[in-house]
Each structure stands twice: as structure tokens, then as C-alpha cells.
Amino acid sequence: MIYEFLGRSPQFDETVFVAPSADIIGDVVLGEESSVWFNATVRGDVNFIRIGDRTNIQDNACVHVMHKTGPTVIGNDVTIGHNAMVHGCTVGDRVLIGIHATVLDEAVIESDVIVAAGSLVPPGKRLESGYMYMGSPVKQVRKLSDEEIASIRGYATNYVSYIRAYQRRDTYEENPWYDVGDVGSAGDKSAAPSRDGS
């Protein structure tokens, strides 16, 4: 549900997908082709939230802010995994925040970073670009390969295709994301979307 709070309402265009059970409250701006999935909460009540283009907030995740002092700013092509908590922090472009990870107040995650599932980014921690971080609290584990950095953008691209399917802007005769026999293979015409011209 979309909630106005003290005269401020969430802002987004028709390319954004908001699941029926998601809640977006107050001073929130979502970029183009971003998405907020089932039972997720994005609550910009006591500060503002800005979310870039092609960013996905997955099921049961929560994005909130710090009272007066700490907005949450999230960049482009970011994936925030299921049940993650992102609170009063800054996240750059092309970041993967894994399932059940927690990012706390005034943390800064630079671009091209993977935060492993279940990890804790403590308050004020800065994560350097180009690395994987893991643990509670997180530690820098290793440098990301070029393929891993590219995969972060790939996850965001996948979610844009899911948006288009949920909005019925693309339609399929068969589910193209199943890997069963030849379904979804490059030679299967049923896997090619029928676009509405956009």
C-alpha cells in the first residue's frame, strides 16, 4: 500500500512495480524500472529515502531511516535480498545485499560490492568498492572478479524482466525462467517475449 505521511507521498512512475502487499510510506522516490516486492516495507517517515533506477527490494526486506539525522540513499542496479534490513545508510550503484543481511545507521557501501547473505554491516562502516564482504560484523573477504561484478548488474536486469512480466508488458506462452527440458532455451519461440512496443 502507498501511504502519505505528513504531506509527503511516495513518488514513482509507471515503469516501477510495487507488489500489492508491499508498503511504501512518506518521502520516498523510486527510480525507473525499480521494484518493491511482496511484504517489503520502504518507510520514509522520519527522514527521506531515495532509490535509483533498476533497483529491486525483494520480499520481506525493510528499508528505513534514522530520526532526523539519517536518510537512506540507494543507487542504481542494486539488489536487496529477501528479509534484508537497510537502515539509515548509503548504498552505491551495482551492490548486492544478500538474503537476511543487515546494513545499519550511517554505513556506506561503495559501488560494485557484494554483502554476503546473513552478514551485518555495523553503524558507520564503509565498504570499499570491488570486494565481497561477509560475517557479523562484516570483514573484507576477497576482491570480486569481473564476472561477479557483471553478475550484480545481471540480477538487476533479471528483476526488470520480472517487472515487465508482472505488469503484462511482456507475455510468454511458457515461463521462460524454468529450466525444464527445452523450455526457455534459445531455440524455443515460446520463450521470446511479446512486447507492447515499449
N, C-alpha and C positions, 0 to 999 in steps of 0.2 A: 504494500500500500504506500501511496505517496502522501506525506504529511507536511503541511505548512507548520512552521513554528515561529511565533513572534514576528509574523510578517515576511518570513523568508521561506521560499518554496524550492524544492529541487528543480534543476534546470537540465534538460537534455533534449535531443532531437529524435526523429522517428527511426534513426538507424540503431538506437540503443534498445536493448532488450532488458526488461525488468520482469522477473517471474512473478506470478500472481501472489505468491506467499512471501516475497521479499518486502522489506520495509526500508524506505528511504525518507529521511526526515531532515527538514530545515535547509540550511545553507550548503547545499551540495550541487556541484556541477560535474556532469559526466560528459566526457568527450565522445566523439563519433565512434560508432560500432563497438562501444563498451557494453558490458553486461553485468547484471546483478542476479544471481541465481537463487534457487528455491531456499527459503528460510534464512537467507542472508540479511544482515542489517547494516545500513550505512547511515549513521546518526550524526548529523551536523547541527546539533542543538546549541551547545555552549562554545562552539568555535566552528570554523568552516572546513569543508572537505572539497578538494579538487582532484579529480580523477581524469587522466588523459585518454587518448584515443586507443581503441582496440584492447582495453584492459578488462579482464574478467575477474569478478568477485564471486567465487564459487559457493556452492551450497553450504549453509550454516556458518559461513565466515562472518566476522564482525569488524567493521571499521568505525572507530570513534575518535574522539578528540580530547584534549586537555582543557579544563575550565580556564577560560580567558587566555592562557599562555601558549597553547599548543594546538594549531590546526594540523590536519593530516593532508599531505600532498603526495599524490601517486602519479607516476609518469605514464608514458605510452608503452603499449605491448607488455604489460605486467600481468602475471597470473598469480592470484591469491588463492591458494588451495583450500579445499574443504576444511571447515572448522578452524581456520586460521583466525588469529586476533591481531589487528593492526591498529595501534593506538597512539595518537598524537605524535606522529613521526613523519619522516620524509623518505620516499621511495623513488629512485630514479627510473630511467627507461630500461626495458628489457630485463626485468627482475622476475625470478620465480621464487615465491614464498610457499614452501611446501605445506602439505596437509598437517594440520594441528600445530603449525609454528606460531610463535608469539613474537611480535615486534612492539617494544614498549616506548614510553614517552621520550621524545627528543632524539631517538635513534635516527641515524642517517644511513640509508643503503644506497650506495652509488650505483650507476648503471652497469648492466651486464654482470649480475650476481645471482647465484643460486643459494637460497637458505633451505637447508635440508628439512625434511618432514620432522615435526616434533621439536624443533630447535627453539631456543629462547634467545632473542636479541635484547640485552638489558638496556635500561634507560641510558641515553647519551652515547651509546656505542656507535661507532662509524665503521661500516663495512666497505672495504676498498674494492674498486671495480676489477672485474676479471677473475674472481675467486669463488670457490664453494666454501660455505660456512656450515658448521654442524656442531650440535651439542647444546648443553644447557648449563652455563651460558655458552654462546657460540664461540668457536675458535676457527681460525682460517685453516682449512684442511689442505687445499691444493689449488693450483691455477686451473681455470677452465680451458678446455680445448676449444678450437674454433667451431667444431661441430656442436659442442654443448651450448656455446653462445648462440649459434644459429637456431638451436632447438628451442630456446626461450621464445624467440620470435615465432617459431613454428607453432608452439602451444597457443599463442595469441591468435594466430591465423586460423587454427582449428576452431577456436571459440567464435570467431566471426562467421565461419561457415555454419556453426550450430545456430547462431542467431538467425541467420537467413532461413534456415530450415524451420525453426520455431515460429518465425514470422510469416512463413509460407511465401517468402520472396523467391526461394528456390524450392522446387519439388522433385521428388525422386520416386521411381517405381519400386525400388528396393532401398533398404537402408544401406548407404554406401560405406558406413563405418564398421559394419560387420565384416569379419574376415572368415567367412564360411564358404568353402569351395571357391567358385569363381565370382561370387557376389562381391561387388565393389572392385573388381580387377579393372585394369586399364582398358581391357577389351570389352567390358560389359557396358553396353549402351545405357542400361538402366541406372548406372552409377553417375552418369553425367547429369548435372542439374538442368532443369528447365527454368531459365531466368525470366524475370518480368521486364527485362530490358534495362534495369538499373545496374 
